[in-house]
Amino acid sequence: MSKAVPEAGGPEAARARELAGFLRSRRARLRPSDVGLPPGVRRRTPGLRREEVAGLAAISPTYYTFLEQGREVRPSRQVLDALAAALRLDATERAYLYELADDAPEPAGRAAETIGPEVAALVDRLHPGPAYVTGRYWDVLAANRAARLLWTDWPAVPAGERNLLWWMLTAPDARTVFVEWEREAAAQLARFRSAAARHPGDPGFTGLIARLHAASAEMRAWWPRHEIAPLAGGAKRLRHPVLGEFELRHVVLQVADDPEQKLVAFTGAADVLERVAGLCAARFPE
């Protein structure tokens, strides 16, 4: 079993380690032909060499090596722009790179997350469309009856496991609920990684990441890939023992009073939602 991610040092050290791994992963995916370089002699490992990236970015090979080694150096915006261009980063990856290079300190101490009564009421009113709210660490802070029916009954889950990513990667029923579980789980992890990058050294994130490394083979396999993705709406195919397979579309909205909280609201075909309402009335009578 792979060891959990080491957490030596403070937030800046954590950010430097993440930046190092991200740069290595993006360098490894490029071929010389992708950036207009000749193939050259046989390569022992895939991807560009460090000195090639440094040359493309017009920076010192030694400085670039320091970045990939996770040393606590602080690249300028000009260096970041050059690296983004050299590594052919897309808009999401470029934003992630800038997040990792930001050395703003993490605020000390955070109160337990709570959800406002108005937001909780809105989640309930969206029934029979499934809806839930996740917090800073993707803990499920509220879920209406439809979401409890189709995902899992969150109030019945132990408090320490009431987390969307933990459930997705460790709960056997998640693999049944999602028709395309592997794709959905990998995408969710990529979105979580983007969120975690904004808070290097935050014990809530580092603790969850370590627990997932210990509990999930997929986490141990996927985390080193450094895949990232932004929050976005879309479509999901779900499976239910009574309803069978069906598709829902969803939007993701940030709560203005606390942008770390995300409201995820789903809609679907009228006949599906009508059946969801009937099943919920039987299972969760008001």
C-alpha positions as CSV (number, residue, x, y, z in Angstrom):
1,M,0.0,0.0,0.0
2,S,1.3,3.5,-0.9
3,K,2.0,5.8,2.0
4,A,-0.3,8.7,2.7
5,V,0.9,12.1,1.5
6,P,3.6,13.5,3.9
7,E,2.7,16.7,5.5
8,A,6.0,18.1,6.7
9,G,6.3,21.9,6.9
10,G,3.7,24.6,6.8
11,P,1.4,25.9,4.1
12,E,4.2,27.3,1.9
13,A,5.9,23.9,1.9
14,A,2.7,22.1,1.1
15,R,2.0,24.5,-1.8
16,A,5.6,24.1,-3.1
17,R,5.2,20.3,-3.1
18,E,1.9,20.5,-4.9
19,L,3.4,22.9,-7.5
20,A,6.4,20.6,-8.0
21,G,4.1,17.6,-8.7
22,F,1.9,19.5,-11.0
23,L,4.8,20.8,-13.1
24,R,6.3,17.3,-13.3
25,S,2.9,15.8,-14.4
26,R,2.4,18.4,-17.1
27,R,6.0,18.1,-18.4
28,A,5.6,14.3,-18.6
29,R,2.5,14.5,-20.9
30,L,4.2,16.6,-23.6
31,R,6.3,15.3,-26.5
32,P,9.0,17.3,-28.3
33,S,6.8,17.5,-31.4
34,D,4.0,19.1,-29.3
35,V,6.2,22.2,-28.7
36,G,8.1,22.3,-32.0
37,L,11.3,20.5,-30.8
38,P,13.1,17.7,-32.6
39,P,12.7,14.2,-31.0
40,G,16.5,14.0,-30.4
41,V,18.1,10.9,-28.8
42,R,16.1,8.1,-27.2
43,R,14.4,9.2,-23.9
44,R,14.5,7.1,-20.8
45,T,11.3,8.7,-19.5
46,P,8.2,10.1,-21.3
47,G,7.8,13.8,-21.8
48,L,10.0,16.8,-22.1
49,R,13.3,17.2,-20.2
50,R,13.6,19.8,-17.5
51,E,16.1,21.8,-19.5
52,E,13.7,21.8,-22.5
53,V,10.9,23.3,-20.4
54,A,13.3,25.9,-19.0
55,G,14.4,26.8,-22.5
56,L,10.9,27.2,-23.7
57,A,10.0,29.4,-20.7
58,A,13.3,31.3,-21.0
59,I,14.3,30.7,-17.4
60,S,17.3,29.1,-15.8
61,P,17.3,25.3,-15.8
62,T,18.5,25.4,-12.2
63,Y,15.6,27.6,-11.2
64,Y,13.1,25.3,-12.9
65,T,14.7,22.3,-11.2
66,F,14.2,24.0,-7.9
67,L,10.5,24.4,-8.7
68,E,10.2,20.7,-9.6
69,Q,12.1,19.7,-6.4
70,G,9.5,21.5,-4.3
71,R,11.8,24.2,-2.9
72,E,10.1,27.2,-1.5
73,V,11.0,29.6,-4.2
74,R,8.4,32.2,-5.3
75,P,8.1,32.5,-9.1
76,S,7.0,35.9,-10.5
77,R,3.9,36.4,-12.6
78,Q,6.1,36.6,-15.7
79,V,7.7,33.3,-14.9
80,L,4.3,31.7,-14.3
81,D,3.1,33.1,-17.7
82,A,6.1,31.7,-19.4
83,L,5.7,28.2,-17.8
84,A,2.0,28.1,-18.6
85,A,2.8,28.8,-22.3
86,A,5.7,26.3,-22.3
87,L,3.7,23.5,-20.8
88,R,0.6,24.3,-23.0
89,L,-1.7,24.7,-20.0
90,D,-5.4,25.3,-20.7
91,A,-7.4,28.0,-18.8
92,T,-8.2,25.8,-15.9
93,E,-4.6,24.5,-15.5
94,R,-3.3,28.1,-15.8
95,A,-5.6,29.3,-13.0
96,Y,-4.5,26.3,-10.9
97,L,-0.8,27.2,-11.5
98,Y,-1.4,30.7,-10.2
99,E,-3.3,29.4,-7.2
100,L,-0.3,27.2,-6.2
101,A,2.2,30.1,-6.6
102,D,0.2,32.4,-4.4
103,D,1.9,32.6,-1.0
104,A,-0.9,34.3,0.9
105,P,-1.0,32.7,4.4
106,E,-4.0,30.5,5.4
107,P,-6.1,32.2,8.1
108,A,-5.5,30.5,11.5
109,G,-8.4,28.6,13.0
110,R,-11.8,28.2,11.5
111,A,-15.2,27.7,13.1
112,A,-17.3,24.7,12.4
113,E,-19.3,25.1,9.2
114,T,-23.0,25.8,9.4
115,I,-25.6,26.5,6.8
116,G,-28.0,29.4,6.9
117,P,-31.7,28.6,7.5
118,E,-32.7,30.2,4.2
119,V,-30.3,28.0,2.3
120,A,-31.6,24.9,4.1
121,A,-35.2,25.9,3.3
122,L,-34.3,26.4,-0.4
123,V,-32.8,22.9,-0.6
124,D,-36.0,21.5,0.8
125,R,-38.2,23.5,-1.6
126,L,-36.3,22.2,-4.7
127,H,-37.8,18.7,-4.0
128,P,-38.5,16.5,-5.9
129,G,-35.5,17.7,-7.8
130,P,-32.5,16.4,-5.8
131,A,-30.4,19.1,-4.1
132,Y,-27.6,19.3,-1.6
133,V,-25.1,21.7,-0.2
134,T,-21.4,20.9,0.4
135,G,-19.0,23.0,2.5
136,R,-15.4,23.9,2.4
137,Y,-14.1,20.3,2.6
138,W,-17.1,18.9,0.6
139,D,-18.9,17.8,3.7
140,V,-22.6,17.4,3.0
141,L,-24.2,20.2,5.1
142,A,-27.8,19.8,3.8
143,A,-29.6,17.4,1.4
144,N,-33.3,17.1,0.6
145,R,-35.3,13.9,0.5
146,A,-34.7,13.3,-3.2
147,A,-30.9,13.5,-2.8
148,R,-31.1,11.2,0.2
149,L,-33.2,8.7,-1.8
150,L,-30.9,8.7,-4.9
151,W,-27.4,9.1,-3.3
152,T,-27.4,8.0,0.4
153,D,-29.4,8.9,3.5
154,W,-26.8,11.5,4.7
155,P,-28.3,12.0,8.2
156,A,-27.9,8.3,8.8
157,V,-24.2,8.3,7.8
158,P,-21.6,8.7,10.7
159,A,-20.7,12.3,11.1
160,G,-17.1,11.8,10.2
161,E,-18.0,10.2,6.9
162,R,-20.7,12.7,5.8
163,N,-18.4,13.9,3.0
164,L,-19.2,13.7,-0.7
165,L,-15.7,12.7,-1.9
166,W,-15.3,10.2,1.0
167,W,-18.6,8.6,0.1
168,M,-17.8,8.6,-3.7
169,L,-14.4,6.9,-3.2
170,T,-15.1,4.5,-0.3
171,A,-18.8,3.6,-0.2
172,P,-19.7,0.5,-2.2
173,D,-23.1,1.9,-3.0
174,A,-21.6,4.9,-4.8
175,R,-20.4,2.5,-7.5
176,T,-23.9,1.3,-7.9
177,V,-25.6,4.8,-7.9
178,F,-23.4,6.2,-10.6
179,V,-23.6,4.4,-13.9
180,E,-20.3,5.9,-15.0
181,W,-18.7,5.7,-11.5
182,E,-15.1,5.8,-12.5
183,R,-15.5,8.8,-14.7
184,E,-17.6,10.6,-12.1
185,A,-15.2,9.8,-9.3
186,A,-12.1,10.9,-11.1
187,A,-13.8,14.2,-12.1
188,Q,-14.9,14.8,-8.6
189,L,-11.4,14.2,-7.3
190,A,-10.1,16.7,-9.9
191,R,-12.5,19.3,-8.7
192,F,-11.6,18.7,-5.1
193,R,-7.9,19.1,-5.9
194,S,-8.6,22.5,-7.4
195,A,-10.4,23.5,-4.2
196,A,-7.7,22.1,-2.0
197,A,-5.0,24.1,-3.8
198,R,-6.5,27.3,-2.5
199,H,-5.8,26.2,1.1
200,P,-2.3,24.5,1.3
201,G,-1.6,23.1,4.7
202,D,-5.2,23.4,5.8
203,P,-5.6,20.5,8.2
204,G,-9.2,19.8,7.0
205,F,-7.9,19.1,3.5
206,T,-4.7,17.4,4.4
207,G,-6.4,15.1,6.9
208,L,-9.1,14.1,4.4
209,I,-6.5,13.5,1.7
210,A,-4.4,11.3,4.1
211,R,-7.5,9.3,5.1
212,L,-8.5,8.8,1.5
213,H,-5.0,7.6,0.6
214,A,-5.3,5.0,3.4
215,A,-8.8,3.9,2.4
216,S,-9.1,4.1,-1.4
217,A,-7.0,2.3,-4.0
218,E,-8.3,4.8,-6.6
219,M,-7.1,7.7,-4.5
220,R,-3.6,6.3,-4.4
221,A,-3.7,5.7,-8.2
222,W,-5.3,8.9,-9.3
223,W,-3.9,11.6,-6.9
224,P,-0.3,11.5,-8.4
225,R,-1.8,12.4,-11.8
226,H,-2.5,15.9,-10.6
227,E,-5.7,16.2,-12.6
228,I,-7.7,19.3,-11.9
229,A,-11.1,20.6,-13.1
230,P,-13.3,23.6,-12.3
231,L,-16.8,23.4,-10.7
232,A,-19.3,23.0,-13.5
233,G,-22.8,21.8,-14.2
234,G,-23.6,18.9,-16.5
235,A,-25.4,15.6,-16.7
236,K,-25.1,12.5,-14.7
237,R,-26.5,9.0,-15.2
238,L,-27.8,7.4,-12.0
239,R,-29.1,4.0,-11.2
240,H,-31.9,3.1,-8.7
241,P,-33.3,-0.3,-7.8
242,V,-36.9,0.8,-8.6
243,L,-36.3,3.6,-11.1
244,G,-33.7,1.9,-13.1
245,E,-31.2,4.0,-15.0
246,F,-32.0,7.7,-15.8
247,E,-30.3,11.0,-16.5
248,L,-30.3,14.2,-14.4
249,R,-28.8,17.5,-15.2
250,H,-27.4,19.8,-12.6
251,V,-26.1,23.3,-11.9
252,V,-23.6,24.3,-9.2
253,L,-24.2,27.6,-7.3
254,Q,-22.0,29.3,-4.7
255,V,-23.7,30.7,-1.6
256,A,-23.0,34.4,-1.6
257,D,-22.7,34.6,2.2
258,D,-20.1,31.8,2.2
259,P,-18.5,31.1,-1.3
260,E,-17.0,27.9,0.1
261,Q,-20.5,26.4,0.2
262,K,-21.9,25.0,-3.0
263,L,-25.6,24.3,-3.8
264,V,-25.9,21.5,-6.3
265,A,-29.4,21.3,-7.8
266,F,-30.7,18.6,-10.2
267,T,-33.6,18.4,-12.6
268,G,-34.8,15.6,-14.9
269,A,-37.7,14.3,-16.9
270,A,-41.1,15.0,-15.3
271,D,-42.0,11.3,-15.1
272,V,-38.7,10.5,-13.3
273,L,-39.2,13.3,-10.7
274,E,-42.8,12.3,-10.2
275,R,-41.7,8.7,-9.3
276,V,-38.9,10.2,-7.1
277,A,-41.6,12.1,-5.2
278,G,-43.7,9.0,-4.7
279,L,-40.7,6.9,-3.4
280,C,-39.7,9.7,-1.1
281,A,-43.2,10.0,0.4
282,A,-43.0,6.4,1.3
283,R,-39.5,6.3,2.7
284,F,-39.3,9.8,4.3
285,P,-42.9,10.7,5.4
286,E,-43.2,14.3,6.5
